[in-house]
């Protein structure tokens, strides 16, 4: 991650499991910035209840952590919108 960029993290619920470790996730909370610095890229705001396409983070694939329909997950949103990376399984 470059200096001056911020990670937008949010929580969501897995609605559908797709091939190749992809998931459709319904956002349960609006995105919040994890640092105070502003990103120089384009920031896209996501709304509560919106469906987003998400993929598993590398460490979750490495340790073979399973994510199923109905699981609560933490995600880092892509600064350009459209996708998110699942970084933690909450339940």
C-alpha positions in Angstrom: 0.0 0.0 0.0 1.4 3.4 -0.9 1.7 6.4 1.4 -1.4 8.5 1.6 -3.8 5.8 0.7 -6.6 4.7 3.0 -8.3 1.3 3.3 -12.1 1.4 3.5 -13.3 -1.5 5.6 -16.9 -2.6 6.0 -18.8 -5.6 7.2 -21.3 -7.8 5.3 -23.2 -11.0 5.0 -22.4 -13.6 2.3 -25.5 -14.1 0.1 -24.1 -16.4 -2.6 -21.0 -18.5 -3.2 -19.6 -18.3 -6.8 -16.8 -20.2 -8.5 -13.1 -19.3 -8.0 -13.5 -18.0 -4.4 -15.9 -15.3 -5.4 -18.8 -14.3 -3.2 -21.8 -11.9 -3.5 -21.9 -10.1 -0.2 -24.7 -7.8 1.2 -23.2 -4.8 3.0 -24.5 -4.4 6.6 -22.7 -1.2 7.5 -21.4 1.8 5.5 -17.7 1.9 4.6 -15.4 3.6 7.0 -11.8 4.7 6.5 -9.2 3.0 8.6 -6.6 5.9 8.4 -6.8 9.7 8.5 -4.9 10.3 5.3 -6.9 10.9 2.1 -6.6 8.7 -0.9 -5.5 10.2 -4.2 -7.6 7.7 -6.2 -11.3 7.7 -6.9 -13.4 6.9 -3.9 -16.8 5.2 -4.4 -19.3 5.2 -1.5 -21.3 2.0 -0.9 -24.7 2.0 0.7 -26.0 -0.4 3.4 -27.9 -3.3 1.8 -26.1 -3.1 -1.5 -24.7 -6.3 -3.1 -21.0 -6.4 -3.9 -18.7 -8.9 -5.5 -15.9 -10.0 -3.1 -12.9 -12.4 -3.3 -10.9 -14.1 -0.6 -7.7 -12.5 0.6 -4.5 -14.4 0.1 -4.0 -15.4 3.8 -7.5 -16.8 3.9 -6.8 -19.0 0.8 -3.4 -20.0 2.2 -4.9 -21.2 5.5 -8.0 -22.7 3.8 -10.5 -20.7 5.8 -14.0 -21.6 4.6 -16.6 -19.0 4.0 -20.2 -20.1 3.6 -23.6 -18.5 2.9 -24.8 -16.6 5.9 -21.3 -15.9 7.3 -20.5 -12.4 8.6 -17.3 -11.1 7.0 -15.0 -8.0 7.2 -13.9 -6.6 3.8 -11.6 -4.0 2.4 -13.2 -2.1 -0.4 -11.4 -1.5 -3.7 -10.8 2.3 -4.0 -12.3 2.2 -7.6 -15.4 0.4 -6.6 -17.0 -2.8 -7.8 -15.1 -5.4 -5.7 -13.9 -6.1 -2.2 -11.4 -8.4 -0.5 -12.6 -10.6 2.3 -10.0 -10.3 5.1 -11.8 -11.8 8.1 -14.7 -14.3 8.8 -16.6 -13.1 11.8 -19.1 -15.9 12.3 
